[in-house]
Amino acid sequence: MANMVMLGFICAILEVVSKENLVRAILENVPKGTETLNQQAFEEGYRIGKGESR
């Protein structure tokens, strides 16, 4: 999961790929049954990267 957190963080910082496209790619490529957990990890990293608090 740490890789998804970092991917979200990098997405937020660099803004090279849109968040929507990256989430779509993640959901299409992670093992079935792990989509929600991986998306949550990505979203957490993205939130941190944008400097947003909970």
LINHURA-V267664 format. One record per helix or strand. SS is the DSSP state (alpha for helix, beta for strand). FROM is the first residue (numbers start at 1). TO is the last residue. If there is no record, write none. Layout:
SS_FROM_TO ; SS_FROM_TO
This chain:
alpha_2_14 ; alpha_19_29 ; alpha_35_49
